[in-house]
Structure formats: C-alpha cells, structure tokens
Amino acid sequence: MRLSKSMGINVTILKANINDIDALELEIRALNPNFVIHLAGISFVASKDHEAFYRVHALGTGNLLKALTLLPTRPKKILLASSATVYGNSPNLFSLESQILAPIDHYAISKVAMEEMAKTYFEQLPIVIARPFNYTGVGQKENFLIPKLIRHFAEQRPFIDLGNLNIEREFNDVHTICSAYLNLLELGEPGEIYNVCTGQARSLQFVLNNLSELTGYCPEIRINPNFVRTNEVIRMCGNPKKLQDLLSAKEINLTIPPLNETLAAMLVEAKNGSQKI
C-alpha cells in the first residue's frame, strides 16, 4: 500500500527531532495536521542504548502530544504505534488488549511508559494506540531477523548463526499493518488500544523451512550462544478480535498475504540487489 494523493492523502514527514521541543512545536504549528501517525522510535529491540528507548518513546511522545495540544485546531485523530512486546511472556495463547502487561526489557518497558504518557492526554486529544505484532516485508533493514535470513538464502551462504529456533512470532506483511493503521486512523475509537495482528504465529524453524522450499537451498544452521537471550519471549501472538470487530462493522477485511508470498517478494528484492553490486 502506498500513501499518495490518489488516495486523497497528502503525507508530510516531520523533520524535527522529537526531543527538540522548540523545533517540533514550530513545525507542527506550521503544518497544523488533520491526522497524525506517530511511528518515530528506536526500532531495533536489541539496541544497547537503553536510555534512548525512554528518551524517544516516552519523553519524545510527550513532546509530540504537548505540541499537538497547542494547535488552534486539534487533529481529528492521532494514532500512536506502541508494541506487542508490552505483553512479555503472555499467560494467554493469544494476547488480549485488556490483560495485565508484563514487559521484560527496556524496549518493552519504554513502550509501556509511552502508553501511560499518552493516557494523560486522552481528555485533550483523540488518541488511538496500536500494538503491532511482528511484521516484515520488502525494504526492511538487514539488522532484523527475516531480512538477515533472506540475504543468507538469496546468496546461498554456507551457514547461518541463529539463537533460539523455537520462538514463535507473527511474521505479518507490512502491507497488512499499513492497512490496519489507515483504518484505525479513520475508525479507531479515541482512548482505545487495538492489537494489530492476525493471530497467526509461526516458529523460526517454519520460516527456515519456507525459505528452503522457495530457494531449494538448505544452509547449515548454527546455534550461537551469543544470540540466545536469557529473557526471551517464547511466543508473541495476538488476539485480533477487537480490530476485526471494528472493521467488520464497516464491512472491511484486512488483506493478509501468506507468509511465503512475503518471503518470495523479499527474496526477489535481495537477488536483484545482489546483481546490482
């Protein structure tokens, strides 16, 4: 999905640093946006700069929301992207928006802090919070797991160093996530939190098997102890019912590409990229 004028949407990406309050307020006042999708954050969960998680996710979000309250005309809807990591090792097979949160690392805790910061603005701004589960797709950087695997299979490297193969994640397509965000921007109820998920979890071994089938190649899988986290979330899978109910009321169904289609598209991109070098 591509946001464009053909969809009746004019998109402006903020240039100001989210922690530069003066520059942020000045730019937002000049734009006076009708809608806001807040995606700014540190996307690499394993980053060693723990302070940055809180500085960007919690304090930065507070700066953004404060700037939006100063506008002469408030936005019609503000979508904040949190994270499914807030659930930690969930006691439920499918995590629910209403369950007690159990974050296990600084990234996840900073996302909880972001949500709590946002709640203090619920009476002033029409805020919707999304909790996206894992997703991937063409263009994702190779410091993420799936693009790393894609590169190894595309170039038929002899081995791959990995951690725990038994973890389960939703490896959703980025197009599904974008579609969900756009619909939440229009239909999401202010003050509500929605899982952005499909309820389809897959093991890392399942992904490896799919890549082998797509490429006809089977590299050696090496378990690297340095990649095994002691506090790993074993299964991260969400209950999509709240989002589905919201969309089905308007007869909307999200398109959910099969995982092998997403992987195949990423393989094509990786191979084309290799040929250009």
C-alpha positions as a Python dict, from the first residue, in 0.01 Angstrom:
ca = {
    (1, 'M'): (0, 0, 0),
    (2, 'R'): (133, 344, -88),
    (3, 'L'): (6, 662, 74),
    (4, 'S'): (-49, 908, -208),
    (5, 'K'): (-263, 1187, -344),
    (6, 'S'): (-453, 927, -545),
    (7, 'M'): (-589, 803, -211),
    (8, 'G'): (-683, 1156, -112),
    (9, 'I'): (-398, 1167, 137),
    (10, 'N'): (-116, 1420, 147),
    (11, 'V'): (163, 1288, 369),
    (12, 'T'): (423, 1507, 535),
    (13, 'I'): (705, 1352, 735),
    (14, 'L'): (817, 1562, 1031),
    (15, 'K'): (1179, 1670, 1007),
    (16, 'A'): (1224, 1796, 1361),
    (17, 'N'): (1391, 1579, 1622),
    (18, 'I'): (1119, 1453, 1853),
    (19, 'N'): (1330, 1557, 2152),
    (20, 'D'): (1380, 1911, 2022),
    (21, 'I'): (1068, 2066, 2174),
    (22, 'D'): (1101, 2411, 2017),
    (23, 'A'): (1166, 2284, 1664),
    (24, 'L'): (891, 2024, 1700),
    (25, 'E'): (630, 2278, 1812),
    (26, 'L'): (729, 2520, 1537),
    (27, 'E'): (699, 2259, 1261),
    (28, 'I'): (371, 2115, 1388),
    (29, 'R'): (220, 2463, 1419),
    (30, 'A'): (316, 2534, 1057),
    (31, 'L'): (164, 2204, 936),
    (32, 'N'): (-146, 2202, 1156),
    (33, 'P'): (-219, 1838, 1052),
    (34, 'N'): (-565, 1683, 1030),
    (35, 'F'): (-432, 1338, 1124),
    (36, 'V'): (-114, 1217, 1290),
    (37, 'I'): (50, 874, 1277),
    (38, 'H'): (329, 857, 1533),
    (39, 'L'): (583, 596, 1421),
    (40, 'A'): (901, 762, 1547),
    (41, 'G'): (1102, 532, 1767),
    (42, 'I'): (1402, 307, 1807),
    (43, 'S'): (1302, 1, 1608),
    (44, 'F'): (1595, -224, 1699),
    (45, 'V'): (1483, -401, 2017),
    (46, 'A'): (1835, -525, 2098),
    (47, 'S'): (1988, -175, 2099),
    (48, 'K'): (2237, -125, 2384),
    (49, 'D'): (2140, 241, 2429),
    (50, 'H'): (1872, 179, 2691),
    (51, 'E'): (1834, 544, 2784),
    (52, 'A'): (1742, 627, 2426),
    (53, 'F'): (1438, 400, 2449),
    (54, 'Y'): (1288, 617, 2722),
    (55, 'R'): (1412, 945, 2578),
    (56, 'V'): (1248, 877, 2242),
    (57, 'H'): (949, 656, 2322),
    (58, 'A'): (824, 815, 2645),
    (59, 'L'): (961, 1170, 2658),
    (60, 'G'): (953, 1217, 2281),
    (61, 'T'): (589, 1110, 2265),
    (62, 'G'): (510, 1354, 2544),
    (63, 'N'): (676, 1632, 2344),
    (64, 'L'): (472, 1546, 2036),
    (65, 'L'): (142, 1532, 2220),
    (66, 'K'): (209, 1858, 2402),
    (67, 'A'): (285, 2027, 2068),
    (68, 'L'): (-44, 1898, 1926),
    (69, 'T'): (-241, 2045, 2218),
    (70, 'L'): (-107, 2390, 2125),
    (71, 'L'): (-263, 2387, 1779),
    (72, 'P'): (-556, 2621, 1711),
    (73, 'T'): (-738, 2326, 1554),
    (74, 'R'): (-671, 1987, 1709),
    (75, 'P'): (-615, 1684, 1480),
    (76, 'K'): (-916, 1465, 1404),
    (77, 'K'): (-726, 1152, 1509),
    (78, 'I'): (-381, 1062, 1642),
    (79, 'L'): (-250, 708, 1605),
    (80, 'L'): (37, 603, 1830),
    (81, 'A'): (233, 288, 1744),
    (82, 'S'): (322, 103, 2063),
    (83, 'S'): (439, -260, 2054),
    (84, 'A'): (324, -614, 2127),
    (85, 'T'): (638, -654, 2339),
    (86, 'V'): (445, -494, 2626),
    (87, 'Y'): (276, -833, 2683),
    (88, 'G'): (604, -1013, 2757),
    (89, 'N'): (563, -1387, 2808),
    (90, 'S'): (185, -1375, 2797),
    (91, 'P'): (-19, -1626, 3001),
    (92, 'N'): (-266, -1625, 2714),
    (93, 'L'): (-210, -1813, 2391),
    (94, 'F'): (-339, -1503, 2212),
    (95, 'S'): (-261, -1177, 2392),
    (96, 'L'): (-559, -951, 2470),
    (97, 'E'): (-558, -572, 2495),
    (98, 'S'): (-718, -594, 2840),
    (99, 'Q'): (-467, -828, 3005),
    (100, 'I'): (-202, -723, 3258),
    (101, 'L'): (118, -613, 3085),
    (102, 'A'): (444, -789, 3163),
    (103, 'P'): (733, -622, 2974),
    (104, 'I'): (1069, -793, 3019),
    (105, 'D'): (1324, -549, 2873),
    (106, 'H'): (1393, -177, 2840),
    (107, 'Y'): (1242, -156, 2494),
    (108, 'A'): (911, -301, 2610),
    (109, 'I'): (908, -104, 2936),
    (110, 'S'): (966, 220, 2742),
    (111, 'K'): (665, 135, 2524),
    (112, 'V'): (452, 88, 2836),
    (113, 'A'): (578, 425, 2956),
    (114, 'M'): (480, 574, 2619),
    (115, 'E'): (128, 438, 2654),
    (116, 'E'): (95, 573, 3006),
    (117, 'M'): (222, 911, 2889),
    (118, 'A'): (-39, 910, 2611),
    (119, 'K'): (-321, 832, 2855),
    (120, 'T'): (-259, 1161, 3033),
    (121, 'Y'): (-364, 1333, 2708),
    (122, 'F'): (-677, 1127, 2641),
    (123, 'E'): (-909, 1408, 2757),
    (124, 'Q'): (-733, 1663, 2537),
    (125, 'L'): (-661, 1470, 2218),
    (126, 'P'): (-835, 1195, 2013),
    (127, 'I'): (-564, 931, 2061),
    (128, 'V'): (-577, 569, 1943),
    (129, 'I'): (-299, 330, 2048),
    (130, 'A'): (-195, 41, 1823),
    (131, 'R'): (4, -257, 1946),
    (132, 'P'): (156, -410, 1631),
    (133, 'F'): (293, -763, 1640),
    (134, 'N'): (600, -864, 1438),
    (135, 'Y'): (591, -777, 1071),
    (136, 'T'): (831, -776, 780),
    (137, 'G'): (846, -705, 408),
    (138, 'V'): (1044, -563, 119),
    (139, 'G'): (1275, -283, 228),
    (140, 'Q'): (1325, -388, 590),
    (141, 'K'): (1684, -343, 710),
    (142, 'E'): (1908, -646, 747),
    (143, 'N'): (1970, -596, 1119),
    (144, 'F'): (1623, -752, 1158),
    (145, 'L'): (1585, -1129, 1162),
    (146, 'I'): (1383, -1203, 847),
    (147, 'P'): (1588, -980, 611),
    (148, 'K'): (1902, -1139, 757),
    (149, 'L'): (1769, -1483, 668),
    (150, 'I'): (1660, -1363, 325),
    (151, 'R'): (2012, -1239, 246),
    (152, 'H'): (2171, -1567, 353),
    (153, 'F'): (1934, -1774, 139),
    (154, 'A'): (1947, -1538, -161),
    (155, 'E'): (2328, -1553, -166),
    (156, 'Q'): (2336, -1923, -66),
    (157, 'R'): (2576, -1862, 216),
    (158, 'P'): (2704, -2187, 370),
    (159, 'F'): (2575, -2130, 723),
    (160, 'I'): (2360, -1901, 939),
    (161, 'D'): (2426, -1815, 1306),
    (162, 'L'): (2097, -1801, 1497),
    (163, 'G'): (1965, -1815, 1851),
    (164, 'N'): (1655, -1998, 1972),
    (165, 'L'): (1475, -2169, 1682),
    (166, 'N'): (1168, -2250, 1890),
    (167, 'I'): (1040, -1896, 1936),
    (168, 'E'): (701, -1819, 1780),
    (169, 'R'): (612, -1487, 1624),
    (170, 'E'): (355, -1336, 1392),
    (171, 'F'): (555, -1264, 1078),
    (172, 'N'): (289, -1044, 919),
    (173, 'D'): (328, -849, 596),
    (174, 'V'): (396, -476, 631),
    (175, 'H'): (110, -404, 387),
    (176, 'T'): (-135, -558, 633),
    (177, 'I'): (-1, -336, 911),
    (178, 'C'): (-23, -21, 698),
    (179, 'S'): (-381, -103, 601),
    (180, 'A'): (-472, -157, 966),
    (181, 'Y'): (-316, 177, 1063),
    (182, 'L'): (-509, 366, 797),
    (183, 'N'): (-835, 206, 906),
    (184, 'L'): (-764, 280, 1272),
    (185, 'L'): (-692, 640, 1181),
    (186, 'E'): (-1041, 662, 1037),
    (187, 'L'): (-1242, 425, 1256),
    (188, 'G'): (-1047, 376, 1579),
    (189, 'E'): (-1223, 491, 1895),
    (190, 'P'): (-1028, 761, 2084),
    (191, 'G'): (-889, 632, 2410),
    (192, 'E'): (-886, 271, 2291),
    (193, 'I'): (-600, 27, 2233),
    (194, 'Y'): (-600, -222, 1946),
    (195, 'N'): (-383, -522, 1871),
    (196, 'V'): (-263, -502, 1511),
    (197, 'C'): (-219, -869, 1442),
    (198, 'T'): (-355, -1174, 1261),
    (199, 'G'): (-338, -1438, 1534),
    (200, 'Q'): (-111, -1647, 1309),
    (201, 'A'): (212, -1740, 1488),
    (202, 'R'): (496, -1926, 1319),
    (203, 'S'): (817, -2072, 1461),
    (204, 'L'): (1154, -1962, 1330),
    (205, 'Q'): (1202, -2317, 1205),
    (206, 'F'): (884, -2279, 1000),
    (207, 'V'): (1032, -1969, 833),
    (208, 'L'): (1355, -2155, 757),
    (209, 'N'): (1160, -2440, 602),
    (210, 'N'): (967, -2197, 381),
    (211, 'L'): (1287, -2032, 262),
    (212, 'S'): (1438, -2370, 181),
    (213, 'E'): (1132, -2461, -26),
    (214, 'L'): (1140, -2128, -210),
    (215, 'T'): (1511, -2141, -291),
    (216, 'G'): (1589, -2514, -300),
    (217, 'Y'): (1876, -2440, -65),
    (218, 'C'): (1948, -2561, 290),
    (219, 'P'): (2231, -2380, 469),
    (220, 'E'): (2384, -2514, 788),
    (221, 'I'): (2209, -2367, 1093),
    (222, 'R'): (2446, -2289, 1378),
    (223, 'I'): (2314, -2204, 1724),
    (224, 'N'): (2523, -1914, 1851),
    (225, 'P'): (2504, -1880, 2233),
    (226, 'N'): (2557, -1504, 2194),
    (227, 'F'): (2224, -1483, 2011),
    (228, 'V'): (2027, -1674, 2276),
    (229, 'R'): (1859, -1430, 2515),
    (230, 'T'): (1806, -1539, 2873),
    (231, 'N'): (1481, -1343, 2896),
    (232, 'E'): (1345, -1432, 2551),
    (233, 'V'): (973, -1401, 2484),
    (234, 'I'): (892, -1751, 2362),
    (235, 'R'): (559, -1683, 2191),
    (236, 'M'): (426, -1349, 2073),
    (237, 'C'): (83, -1378, 1915),
    (238, 'G'): (-219, -1151, 1945),
    (239, 'N'): (-594, -1181, 1954),
    (240, 'P'): (-720, -973, 1658),
    (241, 'K'): (-1090, -979, 1758),
    (242, 'K'): (-1115, -617, 1875),
    (243, 'L'): (-969, -486, 1550),
    (244, 'Q'): (-1169, -732, 1340),
    (245, 'D'): (-1496, -633, 1510),
    (246, 'L'): (-1422, -264, 1448),
    (247, 'L'): (-1354, -321, 1077),
    (248, 'S'): (-1626, -578, 1013),
    (249, 'A'): (-1886, -328, 1134),
    (250, 'K'): (-1790, -129, 821),
    (251, 'E'): (-1762, -447, 610),
    (252, 'I'): (-1383, -412, 592),
    (253, 'N'): (-1149, -710, 586),
    (254, 'L'): (-773, -677, 602),
    (255, 'T'): (-577, -844, 325),
    (256, 'I'): (-336, -1092, 483),
    (257, 'P'): (-76, -1222, 233),
    (258, 'P'): (54, -1575, 302),
    (259, 'L'): (399, -1575, 461),
    (260, 'N'): (557, -1749, 161),
    (261, 'E'): (439, -1465, -67),
    (262, 'T'): (606, -1207, 155),
    (263, 'L'): (926, -1411, 172),
    (264, 'A'): (924, -1464, -205),
    (265, 'A'): (897, -1089, -269),
    (266, 'M'): (1183, -1025, -29),
    (267, 'L'): (1397, -1288, -200),
    (268, 'V'): (1342, -1121, -537),
    (269, 'E'): (1448, -786, -392),
    (270, 'A'): (1758, -939, -230),
    (271, 'K'): (1864, -1114, -551),
    (272, 'N'): (1812, -801, -759),
    (273, 'G'): (2013, -606, -506),
    (274, 'S'): (2296, -858, -528),
    (275, 'Q'): (2304, -831, -907),
    (276, 'K'): (2343, -453, -889),
    (277, 'I'): (2653, -467, -673),
}
